[in-house]
Structure formats: structure tokens, C-alpha cells
Amino acid sequence: MGQYLRIPNVAALNNKGASVKSRENSTPFDITITQSLNSFLKLILLISRMPVDKETLATRPQVVLLYRLSIDGETLFRALQEVCTVKWIARKSEFKTDPFKFPLRIFREFSRLLTVCRLAPKNERQIVIVHSVGLDAILAFAVRRITDCKILFYASGPDVLAERKLARSSFLRWALRNADVVLCGNTKVESAVRNLGGTVTRVLPAPFFPLYHETEARKEFDVVTVGSLTDAARQSLLVEASAYLDPSVKIAIVGEGPLRQYLTELSKRHGRNQVSFLGDLPPKRVYRILRNSTLYVRCSPYEGALSSLLTAADFGLPIIALGGDRDPELTDLYGLKPIVPKDRHPISLANTIESAMTDYPALLTDVSRNREALESYSRSWPGIASTAIFS
């Protein structure tokens, strides 16, 4: 017979205040969110006790990961395995959601998260790392009300630095204030988190997990960029720059998102067919595209060093970065030397791409230095992660 998880009563939950702000300091938005959570919890408490077998009890992970970005999530998952035992629960991108299966999938993820967190001993809080300040945050907070697990938000950049509507900004502030710890991709993200109300913050740069180069590279694309197609990622700058490049220059944009149609129409308006929108791809396919490209472009001024960017640098691609005052982070945190255009204008980006392709042999020294820096960084990351997560 398996053991059973005892669900506490609603009164006990409402009296539990370990991680929730008192009503005296709460805004109307805080109260509304809290009331919604309580309603959700009352529904959950109607569910009968859940059986848990002994094997599950013996394999409880130290960290649970709620992370929906496939490439970055895969890299973070593999890197965390060098630090602790970890279970990855939410894997699928929000852009691939089937509206008919969505409620069932969310409930299944909630049940799995609740099951794992209830296994923690009384004197130990289960650690949950959440990437998306959205529905995943609500799921995590709901589970915390039941199990008192420890919520760590991982703010990589766009979620706290990009422009936001008022409603999302209010929710973001509420989530950051109520998280136990906010892990920040770099120091600028940390500053933004504190301005939004986060109190306990720690810098945890994106991990890098070296890949074995199984095959020789063969040219497939001249320029590649990877990321969700959103306002924060700013791929429109690269699409507009294509109008000033030779038509033979092949550009790959990997990723999916709400701006897919707009970017496709923007490319057609410029009358260029060299921009290929490849959508969401399995990690191995993305790595193969990076391996077979010449240059990597990071358009966003908001995003930190994505796993795809670090992998591209390890594969020997020069990095063109348009992050403005964010670009020093690539040097300070990772030791990389990016190519920085004079300004964030399509013509300036096009000139930088042409110059890099023409003078590619001159960039080999920087490429070699980037690889050495990443090798050193990958050795130090487990220690950085252990301190940020468990201290």
C-alpha cells in the first residue's frame, strides 16, 4: 500500500502566512490575486487524497523546474543535474498550446508539482524554480499555500525589462514581491527586479553546457538568430536589415511567437526571400543550424545571453550583439567579445554583418578566445548555481 498525501483544510491554509504579505501592506491587486488563489485552492481541496508509492518517496528531487523555453530549458536542466537532483515538469511552449487539451495539461502539471512538493520532510522546503511570470507563477504560488515550498523565479531579461501593459506590470510586481528569491540573469535585470519590488535577489547567469561537435560544419545559413518572436526579441531589426544586404545572404530566424505573421509580412514588404522563419525546432535541430551558420545576431536589448548564443560562440560563430549598454554583460559574466554595431539601425546592422563576413579570418582570434572563456565559465557555473539556489 502506498502512502497518502494529507490535504490540509482551507482554514489552515488561510491562516498560513509564511510567504504572503499581510493585508495591511497589500494593494487591491494583491487582495484580488489572493482571493483568486483561495478560490482555486478550495476547488483543489475537494480532490480525494492522492496515493504516493514508496519509489516516488525515495526519488524526490532537490529542485523542481517549471520552464517552458525548450532550448534554454534543456540547457538549464542539464546544467542543474551537475549541481543537484532535478525534475522538469512543464516543458511545452505556451505557443504550442492546444486549447482543448490546455486545461487538462495544466491540471496534470499542477498535480505533479503538488505531489512532489508534498514529499518534502517537515524541516525541508521543496525548491521550485519558475521561469514564466504567468500561469506557472499562479500554479507555483497555489502549491506553496498548501506545501510551503520555496519559490525561486528565474528572471532572464525580457520578462522584467521589456515594455509591459499595466495589468501585466501589476501582476509582475505582485509575483516578484511574493517570491522567496528572484534569480536574475545579470546585474541590470537584478536592478530592474528590485525597482519592481523584489527584495531577495541573486545573480545567476545563463548556464552553458558544452556540446560535442560530432560532424563537420557545412554552410546552411550566413546569419542566424534564435528566440521567441515577441516585441522584446526585436527580430524586426534583422528583417529590416536584410533589405540592405546582398540577396545571396541567407538569414535564419529560429523561434515561434505572436509576431510570426507580422515579421513574415515585413520580410515580404522588403521584397527579400533570403529570410527563413523556421519556427520552434527540437534542440538537436537548432544546434545543427547553429553549427552550419556563419554569424549569430542578438537583436534584443532586453535578453541575456541565451543558451543558443553561448552554443553559437562555442561552435565558432562571431557574435553580433545589439544590446546597447547590456553588451558589457557578455564580457563581464561570460568573458565573450561581441561585435557591437555603431547604433541600433537596420543599415548599421547590415554594414556590420557585411564587414564580419568579409573580414571573417580576422575574427578567428576572438572566436578562439570566446571558446576558452566559455570553457572556463562552464567549470565555474555549478558553484555559482549552488550558492544562488541553496544559500
NORPE-V908102 format. One record per residue. RES is the residue in one letter. PHI is phi in whole degrees, 0 to 359 (* if undefined). BURIAL is # if it has 16 or more other ideal C-beta (glycine too) atoms within 10 Angstrom, else .. Layout:
# NORPE-V908102
[[RES & PHI & BURIAL] [RES & PHI & BURIAL]]
This chain:
# NORPE-V908102
[[M & * & .] [G & 277 & .] [Q & 284 & .] [Y & 238 & .] [L & 272 & #] [R & 270 & .] [I & 275 & #] [P & 289 & .] [N & 281 & .] [V & 296 & .] [A & 300 & .] [A & 296 & .] [L & 294 & #] [N & 292 & .] [N & 272 & .] [K & 275 & .] [G & 232 & .] [A & 300 & .] [S & 233 & #] [V & 248 & #] [K & 298 & .] [S & 292 & .] [R & 295 & .] [E & 296 & .] [N & 258 & .] [S & 273 & #] [T & 272 & .] [P & 305 & .] [F & 294 & .] [D & 301 & #] [I & 295 & .] [T & 298 & .] [I & 297 & #] [T & 297 & #] [Q & 296 & .] [S & 296 & .] [L & 298 & #] [N & 298 & .] [S & 297 & .] [F & 296 & #] [L & 293 & #] [K & 299 & .] [L & 293 & .] [I & 297 & #] [L & 292 & .] [L & 281 & .] [I & 288 & .] [S & 293 & .] [R & 300 & .] [M & 259 & .] [P & 286 & .] [V & 228 & #] [D & 281 & .] [K & 294 & .] [E & 297 & .] [T & 296 & .] [L & 298 & .] [A & 280 & .] [T & 244 & .] [R & 297 & #] [P & 284 & #] [Q & 286 & #] [V & 227 & #] [V & 251 & #] [L & 247 & #] [L & 250 & #] [Y & 211 & #] [R & 255 & #] [L & 275 & #] [S & 297 & #] [I & 292 & #] [D & 294 & #] [G & 296 & #] [E & 298 & #] [T & 294 & #] [L & 297 & #] [F & 299 & #] [R & 293 & .] [A & 292 & #] [L & 294 & #] [Q & 295 & .] [E & 281 & .] [V & 251 & #] [C & 201 & .] [T & 276 & .] [V & 219 & #] [K & 238 & #] [W & 261 & #] [I & 263 & #] [A & 260 & #] [R & 252 & .] [K & 280 & #] [S & 291 & #] [E & 296 & #] [F & 281 & #] [K & 253 & .] [T & 291 & .] [D & 274 & .] [P & 300 & .] [F & 278 & .] [K & 264 & .] [F & 302 & .] [P & 301 & .] [L & 295 & .] [R & 295 & .] [I & 296 & #] [F & 295 & .] [R & 296 & .] [E & 295 & #] [F & 299 & #] [S & 297 & .] [R & 295 & .] [L & 296 & #] [L & 297 & #] [T & 300 & #] [V & 295 & #] [C & 292 & #] [R & 287 & #] [L & 278 & #] [A & 294 & #] [P & 300 & .] [K & 300 & .] [N & 267 & .] [E & 222 & .] [R & 268 & #] [Q & 293 & #] [I & 268 & #] [V & 237 & #] [I & 261 & #] [V & 245 & #] [H & 264 & #] [S & 272 & #] [V & 276 & #] [G & 204 & #] [L & 297 & #] [D & 300 & #] [A & 296 & #] [I & 296 & #] [L & 300 & #] [A & 295 & #] [F & 293 & #] [A & 298 & #] [V & 294 & #] [R & 296 & #] [R & 297 & #] [I & 270 & #] [T & 247 & #] [D & 61 & .] [C & 290 & #] [K & 260 & #] [I & 262 & #] [L & 244 & #] [F & 273 & #] [Y & 252 & #] [A & 267 & #] [S & 274 & #] [G & 155 & #] [P & 301 & #] [D & 294 & #] [V & 246 & #] [L & 259 & #] [A & 285 & #] [E & 292 & .] [R & 226 & #] [K & 286 & .] [L & 303 & .] [A & 298 & .] [R & 292 & .] [S & 297 & .] [S & 295 & #] [F & 295 & #] [L & 299 & #] [R & 300 & #] [W & 299 & #] [A & 295 & #] [L & 293 & #] [R & 292 & #] [N & 264 & #] [A & 290 & #] [D & 292 & #] [V & 215 & #] [V & 246 & #] [L & 276 & #] [C & 245 & #] [G & 296 & #] [N & 198 & #] [T & 290 & .] [K & 290 & #] [V & 298 & #] [E & 300 & #] [S & 297 & .] [A & 295 & #] [V & 297 & #] [R & 295 & .] [N & 294 & .] [L & 273 & #] [G & 113 & .] [G & 293 & #] [T & 252 & .] [V & 259 & .] [T & 232 & #] [R & 217 & .] [V & 276 & .] [L & 226 & #] [P & 298 & #] [A & 301 & #] [P & 285 & #] [F & 230 & #] [F & 242 & #] [P & 300 & .] [L & 252 & .] [Y & 280 & .] [H & 274 & .] [E & 285 & .] [T & 229 & .] [E & 289 & .] [A & 287 & .] [R & 229 & .] [K & 297 & .] [E & 240 & #] [F & 223 & #] [D & 276 & #] [V & 230 & #] [V & 222 & #] [T & 218 & #] [V & 230 & #] [G & 162 & #] [S & 297 & #] [L & 278 & #] [T & 227 & #] [D & 301 & #] [A & 294 & #] [A & 284 & #] [R & 60 & #] [Q & 294 & #] [S & 302 & #] [L & 296 & #] [L & 290 & #] [V & 297 & #] [E & 293 & #] [A & 293 & #] [S & 298 & #] [A & 293 & .] [Y & 254 & #] [L & 256 & #] [D & 299 & .] [P & 303 & .] [S & 282 & .] [V & 285 & #] [K & 265 & #] [I & 242 & #] [A & 245 & #] [I & 244 & #] [V & 259 & #] [G & 139 & #] [E & 225 & #] [G & 167 & #] [P & 293 & .] [L & 265 & #] [R & 303 & #] [Q & 295 & .] [Y & 299 & .] [L & 293 & #] [T & 296 & .] [E & 293 & .] [L & 297 & #] [S & 296 & #] [K & 293 & .] [R & 296 & .] [H & 277 & #] [G & 68 & .] [R & 244 & #] [N & 250 & .] [Q & 276 & #] [V & 267 & #] [S & 251 & #] [F & 264 & #] [L & 265 & #] [G & 71 & .] [D & 285 & #] [L & 231 & #] [P & 300 & .] [P & 309 & #] [K & 297 & .] [R & 292 & .] [V & 298 & #] [Y & 298 & #] [R & 293 & #] [I & 295 & #] [L & 299 & #] [R & 298 & #] [N & 258 & #] [S & 246 & #] [T & 258 & #] [L & 228 & #] [Y & 245 & #] [V & 243 & #] [R & 253 & #] [C & 274 & #] [S & 284 & #] [P & 277 & #] [Y & 255 & #] [E & 281 & #] [G & 282 & #] [A & 281 & #] [L & 296 & #] [S & 301 & #] [S & 296 & #] [L & 295 & #] [L & 295 & #] [T & 294 & #] [A & 300 & #] [A & 297 & #] [D & 292 & #] [F & 282 & #] [G & 96 & #] [L & 273 & #] [P & 298 & #] [I & 254 & #] [I & 260 & #] [A & 239 & #] [L & 245 & #] [G & 273 & #] [G & 61 & .] [D & 286 & .] [R & 277 & #] [D & 300 & #] [P & 304 & .] [E & 300 & #] [L & 298 & #] [T & 279 & .] [D & 292 & .] [L & 269 & #] [Y & 245 & #] [G & 78 & #] [L & 277 & #] [K & 241 & #] [P & 276 & #] [I & 267 & #] [V & 247 & #] [P & 299 & #] [K & 297 & .] [D & 206 & .] [R & 270 & .] [H & 229 & .] [P & 306 & #] [I & 294 & .] [S & 297 & #] [L & 295 & #] [A & 299 & #] [N & 297 & #] [T & 294 & #] [I & 296 & #] [E & 298 & .] [S & 296 & .] [A & 294 & #] [M & 289 & #] [T & 287 & .] [D & 257 & .] [Y & 305 & .] [P & 303 & .] [A & 289 & .] [L & 267 & #] [L & 297 & .] [T & 296 & .] [D & 294 & #] [V & 299 & #] [S & 295 & .] [R & 294 & .] [N & 298 & #] [R & 296 & #] [E & 296 & .] [A & 295 & #] [L & 293 & #] [E & 297 & .] [S & 293 & .] [Y & 295 & #] [S & 298 & #] [R & 286 & .] [S & 270 & .] [W & 300 & #] [P & 305 & #] [G & 293 & .] [I & 297 & #] [A & 294 & #] [S & 300 & .] [T & 294 & .] [A & 293 & #] [I & 273 & #] [F & 256 & .] [S & 281 & .]]
